[in-house]
Amino acid sequence: MTTLKRIRFRPLFRAFALCGLLAALGCQPIPTGPTDDGEGVSGLSYVNEPWGFQISRPDTLWGIQVSTDNLNRDINGLAPVSVRISSPIPSELSGEFRPHFRLSPRALREITTLDSLVVNFEEQSLKPAFDQYRVIGEKQRVQLKGGEAMLWEFRYSQLERPGPYPGTRFLTAVALHNQVGFFMIGNGSRDAGYPAEAYRQIVTSLEFR
């Protein structure tokens, strides 16, 4: 029987929550071209050379916001970054709810496998954060350019409420590359929309550089 090493994820959800707060206050515009640090948006894609990844939005109706915490450093010496890809502006029926997808890479202290990373992410982050967390369907392995990800959907028991993760339906994915975990989550609800297929498209657009 394999013993899984515990990997702490609390900073990950703190970063997600911080990005939600920044979005509410108004994030600064993302760069429209590469910066000196190798970051920027070109067409549908956002590239981050320091962290070594690229990810794309489905089309130009989707927005991208990038939050970089330059006041702190992850254990690999890089500034934590969170990428938010927002669905098209909601209709009057959905009110202020706007489904969005977030990606945050985090350096890992321990050498691990994708399966172990997924289990630890569920146990240490998802289950504590989402009451009566339950997986819908089966987890799926998704091939990426330069690696693979594990993708699944889940729901939980609490009613919709304001916060970094409003909604009742979620799609999440985890990828592992070069001792970095890439943690992704997209939200939605029955009434305001749940663009699961678009989220899958975003996950499969992830490339490692």
C-alpha positions as CSV (number, residue, x, y, z in Angstrom):
1,M,0.0,0.0,0.0
2,T,1.4,3.3,-1.0
3,T,1.6,6.1,1.5
4,L,0.8,9.5,0.1
5,K,2.9,12.4,1.2
6,R,0.8,15.4,2.3
7,I,1.2,18.5,0.3
8,R,-0.1,21.8,1.7
9,F,-2.5,23.7,-0.5
10,R,-3.8,26.4,1.8
11,P,-1.7,29.1,-0.1
12,L,-3.4,28.0,-3.3
13,F,-6.9,28.9,-2.1
14,R,-5.7,32.0,-0.4
15,A,-4.3,33.1,-3.8
16,F,-7.7,32.2,-5.5
17,A,-9.5,34.2,-2.9
18,L,-7.2,37.2,-3.3
19,C,-7.7,37.1,-7.1
20,G,-11.4,37.2,-6.5
21,L,-11.1,40.2,-4.3
22,L,-8.8,41.9,-6.8
23,A,-11.3,41.2,-9.6
24,A,-14.1,42.8,-7.5
25,L,-12.0,45.9,-6.9
26,G,-10.8,46.0,-10.5
27,C,-7.6,44.2,-11.7
28,Q,-5.2,46.2,-13.7
29,P,-5.3,45.5,-17.5
30,I,-3.2,42.5,-18.6
31,P,-0.3,43.2,-21.0
32,T,-1.2,43.0,-24.7
33,G,2.2,41.8,-25.7
34,P,5.2,40.0,-24.1
35,T,6.9,41.8,-21.2
36,D,10.5,41.7,-20.1
37,D,9.5,38.8,-17.9
38,G,8.2,36.8,-20.8
39,E,4.5,37.2,-19.9
40,G,1.7,38.5,-22.1
41,V,-1.4,37.8,-24.2
42,S,-1.1,37.3,-27.9
43,G,-4.4,36.6,-29.7
44,L,-6.3,34.0,-27.7
45,S,-3.3,32.8,-25.7
46,Y,-1.6,33.9,-22.5
47,V,2.1,32.9,-22.2
48,N,4.1,32.8,-19.0
49,E,7.7,32.0,-19.7
50,P,9.0,32.1,-16.0
51,W,6.4,29.4,-15.0
52,G,6.7,27.7,-18.4
53,F,3.1,27.4,-19.6
54,Q,0.7,28.8,-22.1
55,I,-3.1,28.7,-21.9
56,S,-5.9,29.9,-24.3
57,R,-9.4,31.3,-24.0
58,P,-12.1,29.8,-26.3
59,D,-12.6,33.0,-28.3
60,T,-12.3,36.8,-28.1
61,L,-15.7,37.0,-26.2
62,W,-13.9,35.5,-23.2
63,G,-11.8,37.8,-21.1
64,I,-8.5,37.2,-19.4
65,Q,-7.2,38.7,-16.2
66,V,-3.8,37.9,-14.7
67,S,-2.9,38.6,-11.1
68,T,0.8,38.4,-10.2
69,D,1.9,38.7,-6.5
70,N,5.2,40.4,-6.9
71,L,5.5,41.0,-3.2
72,N,5.9,37.3,-2.5
73,R,7.8,34.3,-3.9
74,D,7.0,30.7,-4.2
75,I,9.5,28.1,-3.1
76,N,11.0,28.1,-6.6
77,G,11.7,31.8,-6.4
78,L,9.0,32.9,-8.8
79,A,6.1,35.3,-8.0
80,P,2.8,33.5,-7.6
81,V,0.5,34.0,-10.5
82,S,-3.2,33.4,-11.1
83,V,-4.9,33.5,-14.5
84,R,-8.7,34.1,-14.7
85,I,-10.6,33.4,-17.9
86,S,-14.1,34.8,-17.7
87,S,-17.1,33.7,-19.9
88,P,-18.9,36.3,-22.1
89,I,-20.8,39.0,-20.2
90,P,-23.9,37.4,-18.6
91,S,-27.4,38.1,-19.7
92,E,-30.0,39.9,-17.6
93,L,-31.3,36.5,-16.5
94,S,-28.1,35.6,-14.8
95,G,-27.7,38.9,-12.9
96,E,-24.1,39.6,-11.8
97,F,-23.0,35.9,-11.9
98,R,-20.3,35.4,-14.5
99,P,-18.8,31.9,-14.8
100,H,-15.1,31.9,-14.9
101,F,-12.1,29.6,-15.0
102,R,-8.9,30.0,-12.9
103,L,-5.5,28.5,-13.2
104,S,-2.7,28.8,-10.6
105,P,0.6,27.1,-10.8
106,R,2.4,26.2,-7.5
107,A,5.9,24.8,-6.9
108,L,5.9,21.5,-5.1
109,R,8.2,20.6,-2.2
110,E,7.9,16.8,-2.7
111,I,8.4,14.7,-5.8
112,T,5.0,13.2,-6.6
113,T,2.9,11.7,-9.3
114,L,-0.2,13.2,-10.9
115,D,-2.5,10.7,-9.2
116,S,-1.1,11.5,-5.7
117,L,-1.3,15.2,-6.4
118,V,-5.0,14.9,-7.3
119,V,-5.7,12.9,-4.1
120,N,-3.9,15.4,-2.0
121,F,-5.7,18.3,-3.7
122,E,-9.1,16.8,-3.0
123,E,-8.3,15.9,0.6
124,Q,-6.6,19.1,1.6
125,S,-8.3,21.8,-0.5
126,L,-11.5,20.7,-2.1
127,K,-13.2,18.7,0.6
128,P,-12.5,21.3,3.4
129,A,-13.7,24.2,1.2
130,F,-16.8,22.6,-0.3
131,D,-19.3,21.0,2.1
132,Q,-20.3,17.5,1.1
133,Y,-18.0,17.7,-1.9
134,R,-18.9,14.9,-4.4
135,V,-17.5,14.0,-7.8
136,I,-19.9,13.7,-10.7
137,G,-19.1,11.0,-13.1
138,E,-15.5,9.7,-13.4
139,K,-12.1,11.5,-13.4
140,Q,-10.6,11.6,-16.9
141,R,-7.0,11.8,-18.1
142,V,-6.5,14.5,-20.7
143,Q,-3.5,14.7,-23.0
144,L,-1.8,18.1,-23.1
145,K,1.1,19.3,-25.2
146,G,4.1,18.2,-23.1
147,G,2.1,16.3,-20.4
148,E,-1.3,15.3,-19.1
149,A,-4.0,16.5,-16.7
150,M,-6.6,14.8,-14.6
151,L,-10.1,16.4,-15.1
152,W,-13.4,15.9,-13.3
153,E,-16.6,17.7,-12.3
154,F,-18.0,18.1,-8.8
155,R,-20.9,19.6,-6.8
156,Y,-21.5,20.4,-3.2
157,S,-24.4,20.9,-0.8
158,Q,-24.3,24.6,0.0
159,L,-26.5,27.2,-1.7
160,E,-25.0,29.7,-4.1
161,R,-23.5,32.7,-2.4
162,P,-21.1,35.5,-3.2
163,G,-17.4,34.8,-3.0
164,P,-14.4,33.7,-5.1
165,Y,-16.4,30.5,-6.1
166,P,-20.1,31.2,-6.4
167,G,-22.1,28.5,-8.1
168,T,-23.1,24.9,-7.6
169,R,-21.4,23.1,-10.4
170,F,-17.6,23.0,-10.9
171,L,-15.1,21.6,-13.3
172,T,-11.6,21.1,-12.0
173,A,-8.3,19.8,-13.3
174,V,-4.8,19.2,-12.1
175,A,-1.6,18.9,-14.2
176,L,2.0,18.2,-13.1
177,H,5.1,19.4,-15.0
178,N,8.7,19.9,-13.8
179,Q,7.9,19.8,-10.1
180,V,5.1,22.4,-10.5
181,G,1.4,21.6,-10.0
182,F,-1.1,23.4,-12.2
183,F,-4.5,23.7,-10.4
184,M,-7.6,24.7,-12.4
185,I,-11.2,25.3,-11.5
186,G,-14.2,26.6,-13.3
187,N,-17.6,27.5,-11.8
188,G,-21.2,27.6,-12.9
189,S,-24.8,27.1,-12.0
190,R,-28.0,25.7,-13.5
191,D,-29.7,29.0,-13.9
192,A,-26.7,31.3,-14.7
193,G,-24.8,29.0,-17.0
194,Y,-22.2,26.3,-16.7
195,P,-19.9,26.3,-19.8
196,A,-18.4,22.9,-19.1
197,E,-17.3,22.2,-22.7
198,A,-15.6,25.6,-22.9
199,Y,-13.8,24.8,-19.7
200,R,-12.6,21.4,-21.1
201,Q,-11.3,23.3,-24.2
202,I,-9.4,25.7,-21.9
203,V,-7.9,22.7,-20.0
204,T,-6.7,21.0,-23.2
205,S,-5.2,24.2,-24.4
206,L,-2.6,24.2,-21.6
207,E,0.9,23.8,-23.0
208,F,4.2,23.4,-21.2
209,R,7.1,25.3,-22.5
